[in-house]
Amino acid sequence: MIYAVWVPLLIPFLAVPAARRLADALPPVRAVRLLAATGIGLALCSVLALALLVVPGATRFPAVSALGELVRPLSEATPAVAVPLAAAALALLMGCAAAVARAARRHWAELRPAGRFDGYAHGELAVLPDSRPDAYALPGRPGTPGRIVVTTGMLRALGPAERAALLAHERAHLEGRHHLYLAAAEAAALCHPALRSLRGPMGYALERCADEAAATAVGDRRVAARAIGRAALAARAAEGARRTRPRAALAAAAGPVPRRVAALLGRNTARPRVGRAAAAALLVCLAVSGAAALDATSDLHSSIEAAQGEAPHH
């Protein structure tokens, strides 16, 4: 355990460079799924590793040893090393739990406005009387429908075909439940600092998924690319619109728009070899991290049984 327990804490630093290549090298749907699995898997392994670091140092306290019926501490390190290490690991665990809880409450609160709008609302579409161009998909709480929110300013900035592409883009976000992938990436980032770098590739891959869905819906990739480009230019001219957009919302004008437009126009095609290599590297990192966490857990369990086995029988 002394070596294996550190592996899940170090692997994320090796996985991030490969993850950054996935968004452009793989089809967007596959990239999203692999990024989500990698982020969640590595985060869980790192949290488990921190928990495993707490237990040996905690057995230095008589109350904990008595509770576990141990006659000796599990850690062979001196108390001056084992106890501070356990305290640091426990503090990190508590910090992660508090941060994830705050993020979950904020995300839940941001989903509340999905059913309340001052403007015109019909079905999934809500039109706000605002001259500032903006459009986004606002998911609803479980059991309630989400909304495609668009301002009158954005509707005036686009032509009929472009409006159809924009609405198809936002509809794809709602139907794909893309906000859950973003929430998972955010939670993983709160569990390990290296995983913060996954949020950018995840956001880009999700926008690419919606871009492809919009192109399929309107039957013209150039129209979809033009709609995204014009929507981004219009929204950039009205910076105030971004400040009123909930964090849980996904917008067509977000992210690296030039890269997305180039991908729609076929100027930035997927690279299968690079994608397969990056995917293989991520899967190896995930497997190594999981195996190390399981090995450390098994070692700790064996140590506990050994310490309990030395207790006198009555």
Secondary structure, DSSP 8 states (H G I E B T S, - for coil): -TTGGGHHHHHHHHHHHHHHHHHHHS-HHHHHHHHHHHHHHHHHHHHHHHHHHHHHHHTTSHHHHHHTT-SS-S--S-HHHHHHHHHHHHHHHHHHHHHHHHHHHHHHHHTGGGG--SSEEETTEEEE--SS--EEEE---TTS--EEEEEHHHHHHS-HHHHHHHHHHHHHHHHTTHHHHHHHHHHHHHH-GGGGGGHHHHHHHHHHHHHHHHHHHHT-HHHHHHHHHHHHHHHHT-THHHHHS-TT-B-TT-S-HHHHHHHHTTSS---HHHHHHHHHHHHHHHHHHHHHHHHHHHHHHHHHHHHHHTS---
